[in-house]
Structure formats: C-alpha cells, structure tokens
Amino acid sequence: MPSFDHPTETVFTWAAPPLKFGLGALAEIGEDLQAHGVRHPLILTDPGVAASGVPDRVAHAVKTAGLDVDIFDRVAVEPTDASIEEAVAFARSGPWDGYIAVGGGSAMDTAKAVNLLTTQPGTLMDYIAPPIGGGKVPEQPVRPLIAVPTTSGTGSEATTICVVDLLSLRLKAGVSHPRLRPALAVVDPLTTLTVPPAVTAASGMDVLTHAAESYTALSFDARPAFPDAKARAAFCGANPVSDVWCEKAMELVGTHLRRAVMNGNDLSARYGMAYASAVTGMGFGNAGTHIPHANAYPIAGAVENYQAEGYPPMPMVPHGQAVASTAMAAFRFTFPSNPQRHLRAAELIGGRPVDPDEGAEALPRVLRELQRDIDMPTGVSAFGFTEDDLDTLVSGTLKQSRQLSVTPRPLTAQAAARIFRESLSNW
C-alpha cells in the first residue's frame, strides 16, 4: 500500500462503550454481566455511596440473575495512589472475574485502576502519563468492567481515563488507554436523586467544562502527525463526532443544571443531567480536555485545609469545583484560537444568542452567571490559595502533558500564571 506522508494528522479515532440508559436500567445488570461472561463480579464503591443503598440494589439484581457478588466499599473519594493500592490488594485476594463500579468518578477511576493492575504487570506509576510517570502501554486483556454512575459529572463511564492523586508529589495525574474504557455503561437517573445540592453543582460543572474544553480544543487535523497508528493519542483533539456530543451536552447542562441543584427531586432535571454526563464522556473521552483540567490537578493536589460542603470531612477540592474555578480565565485566554466556537458554546450554555461584539467575554460571562446561581466557590482563593502559591500551581499545570497536547493556544508559564491570578476571585 502506498505511504501517505503529511505534516499534520489526517485521521481521528472515536470510540465509546455500549450505553444502557433510562429509569430502572439498574435492574437489568445481572443479565448484562451474563452477556459479558461474568459469573462472580466485585462491586467497588465508597462509604457514602454504600450508605445510599445503591450498591446493595446492584448486588440484589446480580444475585437475582443467579450470580455470586461481593462488595468492596472502601474506595476513597478523590482516589490516591495509597487508596488504589488498598483496592488492588483486595481485588487480588479473591476469585472475581469482572468488576462493577458504583459511584462517581472516584469509584469508576478506582475500578479502572484495579482492572489495569490486576491484569497487567508493573505498578501504577509505570502507566501514569509522562513526564510524571512511565507512560507504559497495557498489552494484556482486562476483565469486563460495568460502570454505574451515581452522580451526573465525570463521564468516566464512557472514557479511557483514570485520574489519581499522587500523595508524595502533591499532584494529580492520569492513565489513559482504550483498554481502560468500561465494557458497558449503565446509567439510571434514579440513582442521582439523593445527591446533595453542592455535589450536584460541582458534578454538573465538571460535565460542562468537559464539553466546552473538548469543543474548543485543538482540532485533530492541526496536530503533528503521529508516526504510526499505535502511537496515536487517546485524546485526538476536536473532531466532527465529538463535536456533536459536546454541543448537546452544553445545551443540556444549560437547561437542567440550575433546576437539579435547586430541587434534587426534579426527575426531569436529573434525567437531563444524567444524559448530559453520559454524552459528554463520549465527546471529551475522545477529543480531550485542556487548560481548566490541567489547572485542576495541581489545585486538588496542593490543597491543605479546604472543606467542601456535601463531601467527606477531609481537605479536598472536588474535581468539578477545581475545573470550574479557572474556566472563565482559561476560555478568555483561548478565545483567539477559534472565536466562533467560543461564541457558540456561550449560546448553547446560555440558551440564547450572544452579541458577537462581546467577544472573549461572552463565554466567561455565561459561566459566571451559572456558577453564581448554583453557589459555586468564587475562585481559587476560596480553596486557600494566594499569589504566593502561583509558582506551585503553574508548575503542576505544565506537567499535564495529556491536556496540554490539545490546548488550542500554546500555554507558557507566564500565561498560566495570568490565568491563575485572574481566577483567584471570579466575582
């Protein structure tokens, strides 16, 4: 076959797991496991979700199908390398031939790491993306993983990504490979009815920034060509298929998030947000995220005393709060790379046309209005950071090679510092 040399990419990849979506979908999970050849799954969840009763409902549905099932309920909220090691050690001790992640991104990311490290040689750091980790590629098959999200946020049920807080480095980092993508996503909006308002707000902002970042990311055909198909990155950049899902997700969040936060029993709003989270995963899980997510990892890794409402009593910045805190300044910075996309994003989220003369302020304005309405933190200073912390935050951001590879405008240390400085207080 003739070779085709071109300085930039001409091919993009797009993939997503099968999706089972709807009210009561959870009741069918036993049959879903049987279809994947699983006879003895392990449920991975965290104590808070376990207390909600959802994992027990999953276990009941599994047992009703005639399968054996066990529950590991010690997943950490915002998983760390230490908590991952504990979960992996437990998973290695039993006969489980498949996994069910029940919870938010923490449960799903932990389950992905467990699936990786119980089927592949090496340690977690071997697989973390460089320059932080070794960037090792998993080569062995993994076990079937079914993801059951109980929040409308991370979209992890549809992605190849596992994010971990590396305690010794005070930094978050990720592993990304197609083998980590769940075999099936089971999304039942009924599981989200008990999520507290602050958690609903943070999770919803994670959905929104996923979609907006992917929609404004560097286009796949503007990236340098990869040497071969195996080297092609999981985050390929904005592409025509991901664009469809990202546009839909921004419209859904703009329509439903305020209502879901203000009345958690609004089933229509919960349904819309669950749908938004699932389709955003199909978009950003292929296109990739950029500056707000790159900023979020050092914010979460370096926090010392911040206590988030609705979350366990521990120093942590919920991921949705972290990404939202710098989104306004980040999109102001990336606006020149594609003004039309930024204006279109503002229209989709705001639900009405924007004045083109508003320019770089249109999308930040719409985000600020939404965040104020749902009582999000005012900015990075709300987490305890000051000007004195900018060097630490910038340094951590510049190590996030996965996000920076699809940033639509090159991010220098000076530009990153300006974004953090502007984000200390957004209103």
N, C-alpha and C positions, 0 to 999 in steps of 0.2 A: 504494500500500500504506500502511496507517495507520502512523504512527510509534509507537514504544514507548519512552516515557521512564521511566527507573528510575535511582535514585541509585547503585546498585551494579551490577556485571556480572551478566548473566544467561546469558552464553554462554561456553563454553570451547572451545579448539581442541586437538586431539591429532593427532599425525602421527608416523610412523616410516618409515624406508626398508624396502624388502624385505630379508628376512634369509635367508641361506643358512647353515645351522648343522650341524656334525657332523664326525666324524672323516673326513679325506680330502676335505673340501669344497674345499680349495685347488686340487685337481687340475682342477676344472671352470671355473677362472676365465677361460680363453680363450673358452669358449662364452658365458660371462656378458658379456664385453666385446663379442663379436659381436652379442649381443642388444641392446646399447645403441648399436650403430652405430660402435663404436670400432675403428679399424684400426691405430693407432700410439700406444700409451699410453706414458706416462712413469711409472716407479716412483719414488716418493720414500721414502727410508728413512735411518736414521742409521748411523754406522760400526759400532756394536755389534751392531745387528740384521743388518747386512750380513755381519758376520763369522759369524753363526749359520748362514748359508746359506739362510735362508727367502726372501729376495728373489730369489736365484738359482733356487730352486724355482718361484717365481711366474713368473719370466721364462721358464723352460723350459716351463711349462704354456701360457703365452701364445704362445710360438713354435710349440709343437706344434699349436696351432689355426690356424697359418698367418699370424700377425700379427707385425708388427715391434714391438720394445720396446727402451727404453733405461732406464738406472738412474741416478738422482741419489742418491748415498749420503752427502751432507754435511749432512743435516738435523741441527740442534742438539738435544741433549737439553735440555728446557725451552727451547723456541724463543724467540728475542729478535727485536726489530724488525730488528736487523742481520742475523741469520741468515735471516729471512724475505726481506729484500731480496736476499740472495745467491740463494736458491732461486727467487725470482720472476724475477730477471735471467736465470738459466739457463733457466727454462721459456719465457721469451720468445724464446730464441735458436733454438728448434727447431720441428719440424713436428707436435708432439704434439696429438692430438685428444681425449685423455682422460687421467685420472690414476689411479694405484693407490697408495694409502698403505699401507705395510707397516711395522708397528711399534706402539709405544704411542701415547699421546696426543700426543706431540711430532710424530711423523710425520703423524698424522691432522690435527692442527691446522695444521701447516705446509702440507699439501696443500690444506686448505680455503682458507688464505690465498692460496696460489698460484692456485687456481682463481678466487678472487674478483678478484685483482689482474691476472690475465691476460685477464679478460673484461669488466672494468668500468673506467671512468675514475677517476682520483684515487689517493690514497695510503692506506696502512694507517690512519693517524691519522684520515682522513676517515670511516672506518667504525667506529672504536672507539666504544664506548658513551659517551655524555656522563655526567658533566661532563668526563671526561678527553679524549675525542675528539669528533669532529663528529657521530657518530650517523647518517651518511649511509646511505640505503637502497639496496642494489644493485637495479638495474632491468633489466639485460640478462641473457639466459640464460647459464648457466655450462656447462662441459663435464661429461660424466659422470665421477664420482669413485667408485671402488670402494675401500672401506676394509677392510683385512685386519689386525685387531689381533693382536699377538703377546704382549700381556700381558692379564691379566684385571683391568682397572682403570677407565680413564677413561669407558668407554661412548661415546667420541667417535664410534664407528662409527654411532651411532644419533641423534646430536644435530646441532643447528644452530650449535653453539658453537665458536669458535676463540679460544684464550687465548694471549696473547703477553706476554713480559717486556719492558717498555719501559725500556731501559737508562738513558736520560737522566733518567727520572723515578724510577728505582729502585722500580718498581711494576708489578704485573701488571694487565692489563685484557683485555677481550674484545670480540669481534664476534659478534653473534648474529642470524641471519636464516634463514628457511626455505630460501633458495637454497643455503646452505652445507651442508645435510644431504646426506650421500652418496647416490648413486643406488642403491647396494647395499652391504650389509654381508656379508662372507664370514668367518665365524667358525669356525675349525678348531682345536679344543683341542690338537691335536698340536703346534701352533706354540709353545705355552707351556711345554713340558716342560723347556726349558733355562733358564728364568728363575730367577735366584738367589733364595734364601730372603728376603733383605731387600727385594728388589724385589717379590717375590710378596706380602709382608706389606704394604708401602706401597700397592701397587696395590689389594689387597683392601680396605684401609681406605678408599680412595677410593670404591670401589663401595658400601661400607656407609654412608659419610656421605652420598653422593648420595641413596641410598634413604631414609635416616632424615630428612634435611633436607626432601626433597620431600614425604614423608608428613606431616611436621609443619608444612609451610609454610602461609602464609595461604591460606585457601580462595578459589577463584576468584570465588565469589559474595559475598565480603566486600571485594573491591577496588572502587575507584571505577569507574564505567562509563567505557569509552573512547568518544571522540567518534564514531568510526566503525570499521568492520572493519579498515581498513588500519592504524589506529593501535594495534590490539590487540597487546600484547607477546607475544614468543615464549614467555616464562616467564609462564604464565597463573595459576599458583597450584595448590594441591592440588585434584585433581578426581577423579571416580569411576573414570576409566580409568587414570590414572597410579597411583592408589592400589593397584590390583590388581598392577601390576608391581613397585611398591616393596615391598609386603608379601612377594611371592615372593622378591625379591632379598635382603631381610633374612634370611629363613628359610634361603636357600641359603648365604649367607655364614656365618651362624652354624653351619651344618652342615659346611661344607667348608674354610673358610679355614685353620684350625689344621692340618688334615691336609696341605693344599697347601704350607704353609710348612715343615712338619716332614719331608715326604717329597715332593720335587718330581716323583718318578716315579709318584706315586699318580694314575693316569689318571682314576679316578672323581672324585677331588677336583678335578683340573684341569678336567674336564668340567663339574662343578658350578659352579666359579668362572667359567669362560668363559660359561656360560649366565647366571649372576648378573650379570655385567658387561653383557651384551647387553640383558637385560630392564630393568636399571636405567637404561640410556640411554633406553629407551622411556618410562620413568617421569619421571626428572628432566629429560630433554630437553624436556619439555612443562610440567611443574609448576614446575620451577626449584629452585635451592638457596638457602640463606640464610646465616646467620651464620658457621658454620665455613668456608665457601668465601669469604665476604667477608674474613674474617680471614687466610685462607691467602695471598691475593695480596700484601699488604704483607710478610708473613713471608718469602715467596720473593723478593720484590723487594729487600728491605733486608739480606738475609743477606750476611755478609762472609767468614767463614772455615770454615763448617761443611762437612765432607766426609762424604757419605753412603755407607755400605757398599753395595757392589754397583753403584754408579753411577760414571760417569767421574770422574777426579780433578780436580774443579773446585768452587769454592764454590757450593753449591746446596742447597736444601731440596726434596726430592722432593715433588710435589704431595700424594700420599697421606699423607706424614708431616705436612705443613703443615696439612691439613684436620683430621686426627685429633687434633692437639695441643691444639686448643681446643674440640673437640666436646663433651667432658664438661661443661665450664663453660657452653658455649652452650646445651646442652639443659636444664641445670639452670635457666638463665635463661628459656627459652621454655616450660617445663613449665606454668605457669599458663594459657597460651593454649589448651591442649587436653590436660588431664591424661590422658584416656583414650587418646589417640593415642600419647603418650609411653610409657605403661604397656604398650600393645600392641606397640610397637616393641621394648621390653625383652624381652617374652615371645618374640617371633619370633626375635630375635638369640640369646637365652639358651637357647631350646629348652624352656622350662618356664614355668609360671605364676609371676607375681610377686605379692608381697603388696601390695595397694593402699595399705596404711599406709606403705609405703616411699616413696611419693610422688615428689618431684622427684629423689630419689637412685637410683631404680630403673634408669633408662637410663644415667646416668653409671657406675653400678656395673658393669653388664654390659659396657659399652665398656672400662672399666678392666681388667676380668678378661681380656677378649680381647686387648687391647693388650699386657698384661704377658706373656701366653702366647706371643705371636709376636714378642716383643723389639722393640717399637716404642720410639722415644725417649720419655723420661719427661715431656717437656713443652717449652714454648717456650724455656726456659733451655738446653736441650740444643743448641739451634741457635746459642747465643752471645748471646741477648738477655737484658737485665736490666730492672729497673724504670726505668732511665734511657731505655730505648727505647720506653716505652709510648706517649708522645705521637706518635712516628713511626708506630707500628703502628696506633693508633687513627685517626689522620688518613687513612692509606691505606685502612682499612676503610670509613670513612664516605664514601669516593668511589666505592664499588662499588654504583652505583645499580641494576644489574640484580639483584643479590642482595637488596638492602635493600627492593626493591619487593614482595617476597613474604615478608619477615620477619614471623612471626606476632605478635611483640610489638615495638613501636617501640624502636629501638636508639639511645640517646643516647650522647654521648661518655663520660659517666660510667659507663654500663652496659658499654660496650665496654672501657673501661679495667679495670673489675672482672673481666670475663671473661678478659682477657689476664693480669691479675695472678693470678687463680686458676689459670691454665694454665701459669704459669712452671714448676711441678712438679706433676704429677698423682698421683704416688705416691712 
